[in-house]
């Protein structure tokens, strides 16, 4: 029961605002799984970035404000990708 004169605050709603771009070396099932969990997911295939150089793929993810998920070990080189 609400108290007279007191404002009730609705419970916080959980929203997944993380935007993700999947590299070409990840399974398409992962995209479906992440989307069903509420994440906004794109992949390099739908954006015609398949086969593009790593810096180009990373730049596209940055411009869109997306986390890039990949198994590409080239991205582990912190000298090239700080």
ABEGO torsion letter per residue (X at the ends): XBBBGBBBBBBBBBBBABBBBBBAABBAAAAAAAAAAGBBBBBAAAAGABGBBAAAAAAAAAAAGBBBBBABAAAABAAABX
